[in-house]
Amino acid sequence: MIPIENFLVLSGILFSLGIYGVLARRNAVLILMSVELMLQAVSINFIAFAVYLYPEQFTGLIFAIFVITIAAAEVGLALGIILRIFRNKGTANVDEVDMLKW
């Protein structure tokens, strides 16, 4: 059996890459992809802890499926907003978008 530390290191690396992507990127689509990467790191943690602590229960898998479902809904909504902003402004850079200001 693979030790849980390997999964935690993998999850930490993915989450760190996601944080870097959110803080360093200007394109809204790349920021959205970084947020998805962070959510998948959380899903890996849920599944790893569930398998190692309670292998007979499916609680970690249920939480991971819930996170994936919420992430899919978030991506659909965010991509719709990004497409509308791109059509109106001609750019998807978050620095240049000020449409929500009155």
C-alpha positions as CSV (number, residue, x, y, z in Angstrom):
1,M,0.0,0.0,0.0
2,I,1.2,3.5,-0.9
3,P,2.0,5.6,2.2
4,I,-0.4,8.5,2.8
5,E,2.5,10.9,2.9
6,N,2.9,10.5,-0.9
7,F,-0.6,11.6,-1.5
8,L,-0.2,14.5,0.9
9,V,2.9,15.7,-0.9
10,L,1.2,15.4,-4.3
11,S,-1.8,17.3,-3.0
12,G,0.4,20.0,-1.5
13,I,2.3,20.4,-4.8
14,L,-0.9,20.7,-6.8
15,F,-2.4,23.2,-4.3
16,S,0.8,25.2,-4.4
17,L,0.8,25.3,-8.2
18,G,-2.8,26.4,-8.0
19,I,-2.0,29.2,-5.6
20,Y,0.9,30.4,-7.8
21,G,-1.4,30.3,-10.9
22,V,-4.1,32.4,-9.2
23,L,-1.6,35.0,-7.9
24,A,0.7,35.2,-10.9
25,R,-1.6,35.0,-13.9
26,R,-3.7,37.8,-15.5
27,N,-5.8,35.8,-17.9
28,A,-9.2,34.9,-16.4
29,V,-9.2,31.4,-18.0
30,L,-5.8,30.5,-16.6
31,I,-6.9,31.7,-13.1
32,L,-10.0,29.5,-13.4
33,M,-7.8,26.6,-14.3
34,S,-5.6,27.3,-11.3
35,V,-8.7,27.3,-9.0
36,E,-9.7,23.9,-10.5
37,L,-6.2,22.6,-9.8
38,M,-6.6,23.6,-6.1
39,L,-10.0,21.9,-5.9
40,Q,-8.6,18.7,-7.3
41,A,-5.8,18.8,-4.7
42,V,-8.5,19.0,-2.0
43,S,-10.3,16.0,-3.6
44,I,-7.1,14.0,-3.4
45,N,-6.8,14.8,0.3
46,F,-10.4,13.7,0.9
47,I,-9.9,10.4,-0.8
48,A,-6.5,9.7,0.7
49,F,-7.7,10.3,4.3
50,A,-10.9,8.4,3.8
51,V,-9.1,5.3,2.4
52,Y,-6.5,5.3,5.2
53,L,-8.8,6.1,8.1
54,Y,-12.0,4.3,7.2
55,P,-11.5,2.0,4.2
56,E,-14.9,0.4,4.5
57,Q,-16.8,3.7,4.2
58,F,-17.2,5.9,1.1
59,T,-17.3,9.3,2.8
60,G,-14.2,10.6,1.2
61,L,-15.3,9.5,-2.2
62,I,-18.7,11.1,-1.7
63,F,-17.1,14.4,-0.6
64,A,-14.7,14.2,-3.6
65,I,-17.7,13.7,-6.0
66,F,-19.4,16.6,-4.4
67,V,-16.3,18.8,-4.9
68,I,-16.1,17.8,-8.5
69,T,-19.8,18.6,-9.1
70,I,-19.5,22.0,-7.5
71,A,-16.3,22.7,-9.5
72,A,-18.1,21.8,-12.7
73,A,-20.9,24.2,-11.9
74,E,-18.4,26.9,-11.0
75,V,-16.6,26.4,-14.3
76,G,-19.7,26.7,-16.3
77,L,-20.8,29.9,-14.6
78,A,-17.4,31.5,-14.7
79,L,-16.7,30.6,-18.3
80,G,-20.1,32.2,-19.2
81,I,-19.1,35.4,-17.4
82,I,-15.6,35.4,-19.0
83,L,-17.1,35.0,-22.5
84,R,-19.5,37.9,-21.9
85,I,-16.7,40.1,-20.6
86,F,-14.5,39.1,-23.6
87,R,-17.3,40.0,-26.1
88,N,-17.9,43.4,-24.5
89,K,-14.3,44.4,-23.7
90,G,-12.2,42.4,-26.2
91,T,-9.9,41.1,-23.5
92,A,-9.9,38.4,-20.8
93,N,-7.2,40.0,-18.6
94,V,-8.5,40.6,-15.1
95,D,-6.4,43.8,-14.7
96,E,-8.2,45.5,-17.6
97,V,-11.8,44.6,-16.6
98,D,-13.7,47.2,-14.7
99,M,-17.2,46.4,-15.8
100,L,-18.6,45.8,-12.3
101,K,-17.8,49.4,-11.3
102,W,-20.6,51.9,-11.7
